[in-house]
Each structure stands twice: as C-alpha cells, then as structure tokens.
C-alpha cells in the first residue's frame, strides 16, 4: 500500500496550486494524508475527487469551512498499522514523551505545523512523521513531502522528497 503524506499547503496563500509532481503522487497513492493548514477548502475538494482515499485534519490556519468537514485528530488502521494524525504536537523538545502519552495506541503519528520534515521513532516505538510543506519551505532549503509503503503490516521505505525550486 502506497502512502503520500502532506501538510501545510497553505493554498492559495503560499502557492496558487500544488506542484504537478505532487499531483502525480496523489494519483499513485492508495492513501493520501494531509496534516492540516489547507487554508481554503478548494484543495480539500480536489484531493477528495482525485485521491483513492484521503485522510485529513484541520490546522491552526484553517477556518470554519474546513473545521466543519475535518477532525482535529484522525485515526485510521491500515493493514494492521494504527495511524493517528494531528496538526500540532508542540515544540521539538519533549515531543517524543508528549506524543507517547497523547497517542498510546498508535504506531505512526503524522503531524505538521512546523514545516520542518521529521522522521523519528520514540523510545516506545511510535514513529513520528512530518512531511514539511510542498509549497512553503520557510527556513528549510526545499519544499518537501513524504511517501511510504506498508508491506506485511510494517511501514517501509519512508522517503522525503525535495521539490525543485518554483523560481
């Protein structure tokens, strides 16, 4: 099962549209995750129509139109793996412990907000994934997203993809 992990798209504030490379990934993915800060519902509508399956949450920059359609926390089980997704997890210091306490029955926690790619495993074994942003790199050198595979109930081949500059 192929996964695409996105967050912090901020459309149309940071970009007019998702890069075509990301849309190709949407079409190739079995499940698309979006960890919030969509900003406008048009992207949610388009992802719902183009993705085979979409799992999304709202972020701090999302208004009532998105909050009425998306949860703050999403939970889904895929091939025996328990995923949770939330926009914010707080600062990097203490993140492992906070996430272990807040998501005790979770194997993989997807989050966004910082625009900083993240892929770590907590002492308990909780996998923490933040894809960065495909449209707003902030202080990062590249805009990014993540892909992954689920094989035999295991998360495999988690990859961070750096997008070319839009200039």
N, C-alpha and C positions, 0 to 999 in steps of 0.2 A: 504494500500500500504506500503510495507516494504522497508526501505532505508538503505543502507550501505554507510558510509562516511569515506573516506580515504584521506590521504595526506602524502607527504614527505616519499615516499617509498624508494627512492634513490637506486634502483636496477641497477646493482649488486654491488654497492659500499658498502652499509651498510649491505646487506644480499644477499645471492645468489637467494633467491626466497621469495615470500610471504608465511607466515605460513599457513599450511593446514587449520587451524581454520578460517582464513580469506577467503580462497577459498570456504569453506562451506557456509560462509556468502554471498559471491558473488552469489552462486547458489541459495540461499534462497531469495535474494533481488529482488524486482521488478525494482529498480533503484539503480545504484552504482554511487556515486560521488567520484571524485579524484581531490583534490585541488592542484595538481602540485608537482614538483620535483620528476618526474618519473625517470629521468636521461637517461634511454635507452628506445627506442621505443618498445622493445620486450614485456614489461609489458602492454603497450597500446594495442598491437596486441592481447595478450592473454586475457585481460579484454574485448576487443571488441568481441572476439569469445565466451566468457563464460558468460558474463553478459546479462541479458534480455534487459537492457537499460543502457548505460554508458553516464555520463556527466563529462567532464574533462576540465581542463585548464592547461596551462603550468606554470612552476615555474622558479625561477631565475637560477636553476641548469640545466635547460633543453635546449638542443641545437636546432639548426635549424630543425633537423629531426622532433622533437616534436612540435616546434613552427609553423611549416608549416601545421600541422594537427590539432592543438588545438588553441582555442582562449585564450586571456589574461583574459577575463571575459566571463563567460557563464551565460545565463539566461534561465530558464525553469519554466513553470507553471505546477504544479501537483495538481490535484483535487482542483483547485482554489487557492492554495498557490503559491505565487510568490517567487521563489528561484533565488539567484544570487550566483556566486562563483568566487573568485579571490584568487591568491596565497598569496599575501601580503596585510596587512592592516596597517602596521606601528606598532609602539610600543603600549604597553597596555595603557599608559597614553593618554587620549584623543580619544581612539578607538571608543567609543560609538558615539561621536559627528561626527568624520570623516566618520564613516560608515553611519550614518543617512543622512549626507549631500551627500555622494557619491552614495548612493543607496536608494533614496527617495521612489521609487515604488517597494520596496522589503519587503517581510515578513520574509524571512530567508536568511541570508548571511553565506555561508560556506567559510572558509579560512584555510590556512595552514601556512607554513614557520617557525614558532617558535618551532614546535614540542611540544608545551605546550597545553594540552587539555583545551578547553574553551567552556563554555555554559552559556551565559548571555542574558538578554533582556535589550535593551536600553530604555531610558525614553519614546521614541515614540512607543516602542513595537516591534522593529526589533530584531529578535532572531539571535544571533551570535554563530556560531558553528565552533570549530576547533577540529578535532579528535586526534590531536597528531600524532604520527607515529607508524605504526605496525612493523617497522624494525629498527628504530634508536631513542632510548629513550633519548639520550643526557643526560641532568641532571635530567630527570624525573625518578621516581622509576620503571616505567614499560613502555613497548611499548603498544600502545593503538589504538583503532578505535572506532567509534560511530555507533550506529544503531538507527533507529527511525521508527515510524509508522505515516502514515497520515490516519486519520479517520474523515469522515464527514467534510473535508476541514480544519482540525486542525492538527497541529503537536503534536503527543502524544508519550509517552514512549521513550523519547530520553535517550539513555543509553551509558555510556562509558564502554568499555570492556578492561580489562587489560589482556595482553597476558602473558603466563608463560615465564620465562627466557629461552633463547636458549642455555644456557650452558650445 
